[in-house]
């Protein structure tokens, strides 16, 4: 049975909460986790890098010197790759790096990541954060109470909250995401994963 410590919004421990076994207590599949992380990183690439080949470089339409009698190697254009200012050989061109994974593979990777982090005791549940205005100091105090200050923290919310986002956006190492958008890469990246109680319910409902 997988459990996690639960805290109030001030960082005081309230006890433990049982985590859904179908998400947080399964067999960890390492190869699928690796495949999912590689696909995630590949999908972040823009693929817009481009260099000019000899046909793309301006100029060079005239033969630089006559074919014979100069004692030099024959040349057809000064835009050849062997000349300064010429084209690039085998340079990068725009391409799509995206990798598609079947839905079952994505879900298996997510369950494996959640289980792995639960076994590492990296998952923490807190009361729902309801800030009437941005309060960075209050959020830092929460992190200190959880023992996560200066760690890489992934805060998972059930829905967008501008006050919470503005309270945490300037803190180094803190990343905020929504419950229905969690992915194995971010779960493995974080030293601590903080889920609000509502976010935990959304995770259980969406990924059951």
C-alpha contacts under 8 A as a table, 3 or more apart, distances in Angstrom:
res1	aa1	res2	aa2	distance
1	X	18	X	7.37
1	X	19	X	7.63
1	X	21	X	6.52
1	X	25	X	6.70
2	X	18	X	6.12
2	X	19	X	5.38
2	X	20	X	7.36
2	X	21	X	6.51
2	X	24	X	6.14
2	X	25	X	5.93
2	X	118	X	6.77
2	X	119	X	7.56
3	X	16	X	6.39
3	X	17	X	5.55
3	X	18	X	4.46
3	X	19	X	5.24
3	X	118	X	7.43
4	X	16	X	5.46
4	X	17	X	5.49
4	X	18	X	6.61
4	X	19	X	6.91
4	X	118	X	7.26
4	X	121	X	7.01
4	X	123	X	6.10
4	X	124	X	5.71
4	X	125	X	6.69
5	X	13	X	7.18
5	X	14	X	7.65
5	X	15	X	5.86
5	X	16	X	4.31
5	X	17	X	6.29
5	X	123	X	7.72
5	X	124	X	5.51
5	X	125	X	6.21
6	X	13	X	5.98
6	X	14	X	5.63
6	X	15	X	5.62
6	X	16	X	5.29
6	X	17	X	6.29
6	X	124	X	6.13
6	X	125	X	4.59
6	X	126	X	5.41
6	X	127	X	7.75
7	X	10	X	7.65
7	X	11	X	5.56
7	X	12	X	5.31
7	X	13	X	4.29
7	X	14	X	5.23
7	X	15	X	7.34
7	X	124	X	7.78
7	X	125	X	6.35
7	X	126	X	4.69
7	X	127	X	6.51
7	X	146	X	7.86
8	X	11	X	5.51
8	X	12	X	5.54
8	X	13	X	6.57
8	X	14	X	6.75
8	X	126	X	5.51
8	X	127	X	5.05
9	X	12	X	7.53
9	X	126	X	6.34
9	X	127	X	5.57
9	X	128	X	7.26
9	X	129	X	6.41
9	X	142	X	6.58
10	X	141	X	7.23
10	X	142	X	5.38
10	X	145	X	7.05
11	X	141	X	7.54
11	X	142	X	4.93
11	X	143	X	7.22
11	X	144	X	7.56
11	X	145	X	4.34
11	X	146	X	5.50
12	X	145	X	6.68
12	X	146	X	7.79
17	X	125	X	7.88
19	X	23	X	7.88
19	X	24	X	6.30
20	X	23	X	5.67
20	X	24	X	5.94
20	X	25	X	7.53
20	X	204	X	6.92
21	X	24	X	5.15
21	X	25	X	4.65
21	X	26	X	7.05
22	X	25	X	6.11
22	X	26	X	6.42
22	X	111	X	7.76
22	X	208	X	7.04
23	X	26	X	6.66
23	X	111	X	4.97
23	X	112	X	7.87
23	X	114	X	6.54
23	X	115	X	6.65
23	X	204	X	7.52
23	X	207	X	7.74
23	X	208	X	7.15
24	X	111	X	6.49
24	X	112	X	7.77
24	X	114	X	5.35
24	X	115	X	4.11
24	X	116	X	7.80
24	X	118	X	6.30
25	X	115	X	5.29
26	X	111	X	6.98
26	X	112	X	6.75
26	X	115	X	6.22
27	X	112	X	6.74
27	X	115	X	7.77
28	X	111	X	7.73
28	X	112	X	4.48
28	X	113	X	7.39
28	X	115	X	6.81
28	X	116	X	6.68
29	X	32	X	5.60
29	X	33	X	6.30
29	X	108	X	7.63
29	X	109	X	7.08
29	X	112	X	5.95
30	X	33	X	5.04
30	X	34	X	6.23
30	X	112	X	7.79
31	X	34	X	5.11
31	X	35	X	6.17
32	X	35	X	4.98
32	X	36	X	6.09
32	X	105	X	6.93
32	X	108	X	7.37
32	X	109	X	5.64
33	X	36	X	5.13
33	X	37	X	6.29
33	X	109	X	4.90
33	X	110	X	7.77
33	X	112	X	6.95
33	X	113	X	7.07
33	X	184	X	7.08
34	X	37	X	5.22
34	X	38	X	6.20
35	X	38	X	5.23
35	X	39	X	6.17
36	X	39	X	5.13
36	X	40	X	6.14
36	X	101	X	7.65
36	X	106	X	6.78
36	X	109	X	6.42
36	X	184	X	7.05
36	X	185	X	7.67
37	X	40	X	5.04
37	X	41	X	6.25
37	X	184	X	6.66
37	X	185	X	5.33
38	X	41	X	5.30
38	X	42	X	6.12
39	X	42	X	5.05
39	X	43	X	6.08
39	X	98	X	7.20
39	X	99	X	5.32
39	X	100	X	7.28
39	X	101	X	7.73
40	X	43	X	5.16
40	X	44	X	6.56
40	X	99	X	7.92
40	X	185	X	7.07
41	X	44	X	5.25
41	X	45	X	7.04
42	X	45	X	5.56
42	X	97	X	5.69
42	X	98	X	5.84
42	X	99	X	6.76
43	X	46	X	7.89
43	X	97	X	6.21
43	X	98	X	4.63
43	X	99	X	6.49
45	X	97	X	6.54
45	X	98	X	7.91
46	X	96	X	7.61
46	X	97	X	7.74
47	X	93	X	7.87
47	X	94	X	5.32
47	X	95	X	5.11
47	X	96	X	5.76
47	X	97	X	6.49
48	X	93	X	7.14
48	X	94	X	4.70
48	X	95	X	6.89
49	X	92	X	5.97
49	X	93	X	5.79
49	X	94	X	5.70
50	X	91	X	7.05
50	X	92	X	5.11
50	X	93	X	4.34
50	X	94	X	5.95
51	X	88	X	6.50
51	X	91	X	5.54
51	X	92	X	5.99
51	X	93	X	6.57
52	X	55	X	7.62
52	X	56	X	5.27
52	X	57	X	6.26
52	X	87	X	5.55
52	X	88	X	5.94
52	X	91	X	7.65
53	X	56	X	5.26
53	X	57	X	6.65
53	X	86	X	7.85
53	X	87	X	4.24
53	X	88	X	5.07
53	X	89	X	6.56
53	X	91	X	7.75
54	X	57	X	5.47
54	X	79	X	5.64
54	X	80	X	5.83
54	X	81	X	6.68
54	X	86	X	6.11
54	X	87	X	3.92
54	X	88	X	6.81
55	X	87	X	7.37
56	X	87	X	7.26
57	X	79	X	6.61
57	X	86	X	6.70
57	X	87	X	6.14
58	X	79	X	7.95
59	X	79	X	7.12
60	X	63	X	7.29
60	X	64	X	7.89
60	X	77	X	4.99
60	X	78	X	5.19
60	X	79	X	5.35
61	X	77	X	6.52
62	X	76	X	7.64
62	X	77	X	6.52
63	X	66	X	7.14
63	X	75	X	6.88
63	X	76	X	4.95
63	X	77	X	5.37
63	X	78	X	7.76
64	X	75	X	6.74
64	X	76	X	6.76
64	X	77	X	6.15
64	X	78	X	6.56
65	X	75	X	7.27
66	X	69	X	7.54
66	X	70	X	7.42
66	X	74	X	7.83
67	X	70	X	7.81
67	X	74	X	5.53
67	X	75	X	7.26
68	X	71	X	7.34
68	X	74	X	7.37
75	X	78	X	7.49
77	X	80	X	5.90
78	X	83	X	6.07
78	X	86	X	6.67
79	X	83	X	6.36
79	X	84	X	7.87
79	X	85	X	6.59
79	X	86	X	3.94
79	X	87	X	6.00
80	X	83	X	5.62
80	X	86	X	5.06
80	X	87	X	6.01
81	X	84	X	7.55
81	X	85	X	7.96
81	X	86	X	4.82
81	X	87	X	4.80
81	X	88	X	5.69
81	X	89	X	6.48
82	X	86	X	6.90
83	X	86	X	5.26
88	X	91	X	5.79
101	X	105	X	6.35
101	X	106	X	6.40
102	X	105	X	5.29
102	X	106	X	6.38
103	X	106	X	5.09
103	X	107	X	6.19
104	X	107	X	5.16
104	X	108	X	6.09
105	X	108	X	5.07
105	X	109	X	6.13
106	X	109	X	5.16
106	X	110	X	6.22
107	X	110	X	5.05
107	X	111	X	6.18
107	X	207	X	7.34
108	X	111	X	5.19
108	X	112	X	6.07
109	X	112	X	5.04
109	X	113	X	6.15
109	X	184	X	6.50
110	X	113	X	5.08
110	X	114	X	6.17
110	X	183	X	6.21
110	X	184	X	5.29
111	X	114	X	5.12
111	X	115	X	6.03
112	X	115	X	5.16
112	X	116	X	6.04
113	X	116	X	5.11
113	X	117	X	6.21
113	X	184	X	5.43
113	X	187	X	6.51
113	X	188	X	6.78
114	X	117	X	5.29
114	X	118	X	6.06
114	X	184	X	7.77
114	X	187	X	7.23
115	X	118	X	5.06
115	X	119	X	6.18
116	X	119	X	5.25
116	X	120	X	6.32
117	X	120	X	4.88
117	X	121	X	6.29
117	X	122	X	5.34
117	X	123	X	6.40
117	X	187	X	7.42
117	X	188	X	7.38
118	X	121	X	5.00
118	X	122	X	5.93
118	X	123	X	5.62
119	X	122	X	7.60
120	X	123	X	7.99
121	X	124	X	7.88
122	X	191	X	6.59
122	X	192	X	4.81
122	X	193	X	5.98
123	X	192	X	6.09
123	X	193	X	4.81
123	X	194	X	6.09
123	X	195	X	7.48
124	X	192	X	7.33
124	X	193	X	6.06
124	X	194	X	4.84
124	X	195	X	6.22
125	X	194	X	5.71
125	X	195	X	4.85
125	X	196	X	5.53
125	X	197	X	6.24
125	X	200	X	7.84
126	X	129	X	7.99
126	X	194	X	6.94
126	X	195	X	6.26
126	X	196	X	4.86
126	X	197	X	6.14
127	X	196	X	5.56
127	X	197	X	5.69
128	X	196	X	5.12
128	X	197	X	5.98
128	X	198	X	6.59
129	X	164	X	7.22
129	X	196	X	7.30
130	X	164	X	7.73
131	X	134	X	6.65
131	X	135	X	7.39
131	X	163	X	5.93
131	X	164	X	6.54
132	X	163	X	6.98
133	X	163	X	5.38
134	X	162	X	7.95
134	X	163	X	4.55
134	X	164	X	6.38
134	X	165	X	7.93
134	X	166	X	5.61
134	X	167	X	4.82
135	X	138	X	5.30
135	X	139	X	6.41
135	X	163	X	7.57
135	X	164	X	7.76
135	X	166	X	7.78
135	X	167	X	4.96
136	X	139	X	5.08
136	X	140	X	6.15
136	X	166	X	7.52
136	X	167	X	4.12
136	X	168	X	6.03
137	X	140	X	5.08
137	X	141	X	6.25
137	X	167	X	7.79
138	X	141	X	5.14
138	X	142	X	6.39
139	X	142	X	5.01
139	X	143	X	6.40
139	X	167	X	6.40
139	X	168	X	6.72
140	X	143	X	5.05
140	X	144	X	6.19
140	X	149	X	7.20
141	X	144	X	5.02
141	X	145	X	6.11
142	X	145	X	5.06
142	X	146	X	6.29
143	X	146	X	5.06
143	X	147	X	6.14
143	X	148	X	5.11
143	X	149	X	5.11
144	X	147	X	4.96
144	X	148	X	5.91
144	X	149	X	5.07
145	X	148	X	7.66
146	X	149	X	7.76
148	X	151	X	5.31
148	X	152	X	7.91
148	X	153	X	7.23
148	X	192	X	6.97
150	X	172	X	7.30
150	X	173	X	6.82
151	X	173	X	6.36
151	X	174	X	7.93
151	X	190	X	7.97
151	X	191	X	6.11
151	X	192	X	7.22
152	X	173	X	4.54
152	X	174	X	5.93
152	X	175	X	7.90
152	X	189	X	7.59
152	X	190	X	4.99
152	X	191	X	5.06
152	X	192	X	6.53
153	X	173	X	6.08
153	X	174	X	4.76
153	X	175	X	6.21
153	X	190	X	5.31
153	X	191	X	6.00
153	X	192	X	5.02
153	X	193	X	5.89
153	X	194	X	7.23
154	X	174	X	6.05
154	X	175	X	4.99
154	X	176	X	5.86
154	X	177	X	7.32
154	X	186	X	7.36
154	X	187	X	7.39
154	X	190	X	5.71
154	X	191	X	7.96
154	X	192	X	6.40
154	X	193	X	4.81
154	X	194	X	6.11
155	X	174	X	7.23
155	X	175	X	6.16
155	X	176	X	4.76
155	X	177	X	6.32
155	X	193	X	6.09
155	X	194	X	4.83
155	X	195	X	6.11
156	X	176	X	6.02
156	X	177	X	5.14
156	X	178	X	5.33
156	X	179	X	5.67
156	X	182	X	7.87
156	X	193	X	7.42
156	X	194	X	6.06
156	X	195	X	4.82
156	X	196	X	6.61
156	X	199	X	6.34
157	X	160	X	7.01
157	X	161	X	7.93
157	X	176	X	7.48
157	X	177	X	6.40
157	X	178	X	4.89
157	X	179	X	5.77
157	X	195	X	6.52
157	X	196	X	6.01
157	X	198	X	7.38
157	X	199	X	5.11
158	X	178	X	5.69
158	X	179	X	5.30
158	X	180	X	7.77
158	X	196	X	7.32
158	X	198	X	5.60
158	X	199	X	4.04
158	X	200	X	7.76
158	X	202	X	6.34
159	X	178	X	6.08
159	X	179	X	7.56
159	X	199	X	7.87
160	X	178	X	7.11
161	X	164	X	5.51
161	X	165	X	6.14
162	X	165	X	5.03
162	X	166	X	6.05
163	X	166	X	5.25
163	X	167	X	6.09
164	X	167	X	4.98
164	X	168	X	6.34
165	X	168	X	5.37
165	X	169	X	5.79
165	X	176	X	7.14
166	X	169	X	5.37
166	X	170	X	7.64
167	X	170	X	7.42
168	X	171	X	5.51
168	X	174	X	6.77
169	X	172	X	7.94
169	X	174	X	7.14
169	X	175	X	7.61
171	X	174	X	5.90
177	X	181	X	6.68
177	X	182	X	6.81
178	X	181	X	5.32
178	X	182	X	6.63
178	X	199	X	7.58
179	X	182	X	5.77
179	X	199	X	5.37
179	X	200	X	7.39
179	X	202	X	6.12
179	X	203	X	5.56
180	X	202	X	6.98
180	X	203	X	6.35
180	X	206	X	6.57
182	X	186	X	7.10
182	X	187	X	7.38
183	X	186	X	5.79
183	X	187	X	6.39
184	X	187	X	5.04
184	X	188	X	6.09
185	X	188	X	5.32
185	X	189	X	6.04
186	X	189	X	4.88
186	X	190	X	6.27
187	X	190	X	5.71
187	X	193	X	7.10
188	X	191	X	7.78
190	X	193	X	6.38
195	X	198	X	7.99
195	X	199	X	5.81
195	X	200	X	6.07
196	X	199	X	5.04
196	X	200	X	6.28
197	X	200	X	5.17
197	X	201	X	6.53
198	X	201	X	5.16
198	X	202	X	6.35
199	X	202	X	5.00
199	X	203	X	6.15
200	X	203	X	5.12
200	X	204	X	6.25
201	X	204	X	5.11
201	X	205	X	6.16
202	X	205	X	5.01
202	X	206	X	5.92
203	X	206	X	5.31
203	X	207	X	5.81
203	X	208	X	7.70
204	X	207	X	5.67
204	X	208	X	5.39
205	X	208	X	5.60
